[in-house]
Amino acid sequence: MIFTDIIHSKFIVETTYKIFIQTGSLQKDINIDDANFYIIIYGENDQTKKMYLKSDKTNSFNKDEKTEFEFTTSDVGKVSVI
């Protein structure tokens, strides 16, 4: 008995994106517990899902702060918009 099944598979390539957020000097401080910020990266091949900006730093979104976020997700190709 011979079975011929064609299985369509898509290879998912993952990559790591580093995002740096620099807040301005004129903004008000934001309580990190109240913050619900996210990004979506759009590329030439795909887009990511919502990636929430969570940090161990309690002052990530205070004025004059620079915070690095790192995400490992599917490769979207050449990034066009964040």
C-alpha positions as CSV (number, residue, x, y, z in Angstrom):
1,M,0.0,0.0,0.0
2,I,1.4,3.4,-1.0
3,F,0.3,6.6,0.5
4,T,1.1,9.8,-1.2
5,D,0.5,12.7,1.0
6,I,1.6,16.2,0.2
7,I,2.3,18.2,3.2
8,H,2.6,21.9,2.8
9,S,4.9,23.3,5.3
10,K,6.2,26.8,5.8
11,F,9.6,27.3,7.3
12,I,9.5,30.0,9.9
13,V,12.7,31.9,10.2
14,E,13.1,33.8,13.5
15,T,15.3,36.8,14.1
16,T,16.0,39.1,17.1
17,Y,15.0,42.7,17.0
18,K,16.5,45.3,19.4
19,I,14.3,48.4,19.9
20,F,15.5,51.5,21.7
21,I,12.9,53.8,23.1
22,Q,14.1,57.3,24.0
23,T,11.6,59.5,25.9
24,G,11.6,63.2,25.7
25,S,12.4,65.8,28.3
26,L,9.0,67.5,28.2
27,Q,6.8,64.5,28.8
28,K,5.2,63.6,32.1
29,D,6.5,60.5,33.9
30,I,4.3,57.4,33.3
31,N,3.6,54.7,35.9
32,I,4.8,51.5,34.3
33,D,2.0,49.5,35.9
34,D,-0.5,51.7,34.0
35,A,1.4,51.6,30.7
36,N,0.3,49.2,27.9
37,F,2.6,50.1,25.1
38,Y,3.3,47.8,22.1
39,I,4.9,47.9,18.7
40,I,4.3,46.0,15.5
41,I,7.1,45.7,13.0
42,Y,6.1,45.8,9.3
43,G,8.4,44.4,6.7
44,E,8.6,43.6,3.0
45,N,7.5,39.9,3.7
46,D,5.3,40.0,6.8
47,Q,4.5,41.8,10.0
48,T,4.8,40.8,13.7
49,K,2.0,40.4,16.1
50,K,1.7,43.0,18.9
51,M,4.9,43.0,21.0
52,Y,4.3,44.6,24.4
53,L,7.0,46.8,25.8
54,K,7.6,45.3,29.2
55,S,10.7,46.1,31.2
56,D,12.3,45.3,34.5
57,K,13.2,49.0,34.9
58,T,10.5,50.8,36.9
59,N,11.3,54.1,35.1
60,S,11.3,52.9,31.5
61,F,8.9,55.6,30.3
62,N,9.9,58.5,32.5
63,K,11.2,61.6,30.9
64,D,14.7,61.5,29.5
65,E,15.0,57.7,29.7
66,K,16.5,55.4,27.1
67,T,15.4,51.7,27.3
68,E,16.3,48.7,25.2
69,F,13.8,46.0,24.4
70,E,14.6,42.8,22.6
71,F,12.2,40.5,20.8
72,T,12.7,37.2,19.1
73,T,10.0,36.7,16.5
74,S,9.4,35.8,12.9
75,D,11.6,37.5,10.3
76,V,9.6,40.1,8.5
77,G,12.3,40.9,5.9
78,K,13.5,44.4,5.3
79,V,11.8,46.6,8.0
80,S,9.7,49.4,6.5
81,V,7.7,50.7,9.5
82,I,7.6,50.2,13.2
